[in-house]
Amino acid sequence: YDELVYWSLESEDDDILLLAAVVEDEENKRRRKHKKCWVHNINLDQLMFGEFTTLMPHLREDRERFFLYFRMYPECFDVILDGIDEEIRKMPTNFRNPISPAERIAIEINFQ
């Protein structure tokens, strides 16, 4: 009788462990489904409608507006860009294109 009870408890423990493993596997599958998006849909149209793409050409046409936005003139911005372009340039991958050096500098200057 003691062996029978022991066998019964061990079987229940195995069932509980198996059930816990199945539940954990299902939770992991659900979490992975949410991470399939490498670039969020909001950012897909960034090259056409993003602030840098739409605003920068207009700012370059008006030196005073450029200065108000970046606290420097376009020529100074270009000198900085030429000086560190190669150091901050990222390589494109199969998954996404990197942010351009000019945009990286514009973001850094604008948020300082």
C-alpha positions, 0 to 999 in steps of 0.5 A, spaced: 500 500 500 505 504 501 508 503 494 502 504 491 501 511 494 508 513 493 507 511 485 500 515 485 504 521 488 509 521 483 505 520 478 501 527 480 507 530 481 509 528 474 503 531 471 503 537 475 510 538 472 508 537 465 502 541 465 507 547 468 511 546 462 506 546 457 503 552 460 510 556 460 511 554 453 504 557 451 506 563 455 513 564 451 509 563 444 504 568 446 510 573 448 514 571 441 508 573 437 508 580 440 516 581 438 515 579 430 515 587 429 522 589 428 520 596 425 513 599 428 508 600 423 508 608 425 516 608 423 515 605 416 513 611 413 519 615 416 523 616 410 517 620 407 513 623 412 518 624 418 520 630 421 527 630 419 525 628 412 520 634 411 523 639 415 530 639 414 529 641 406 525 647 409 530 649 414 536 649 409 532 654 405 532 659 411 538 660 415 535 664 420 530 658 421 535 653 421 539 657 427 532 658 431 531 650 430 539 648 431 542 654 435 547 654 429 547 656 422 547 650 416 555 651 415 557 649 422 552 643 421 555 641 415 562 642 418 560 638 424 557 632 419 563 632 415 568 631 421 564 625 424 560 622 419 564 616 418 565 615 426 557 615 427 555 612 420 551 605 421 551 599 416 544 597 413 542 590 415 537 586 411 532 588 417 532 595 416 536 601 414 540 605 419 538 613 421 543 617 417 549 621 420 545 628 418 539 625 422 543 623 428 546 629 429 540 633 428 537 629 433 542 630 438 543 637 437 535 638 437 535 635 444 541 637 448 
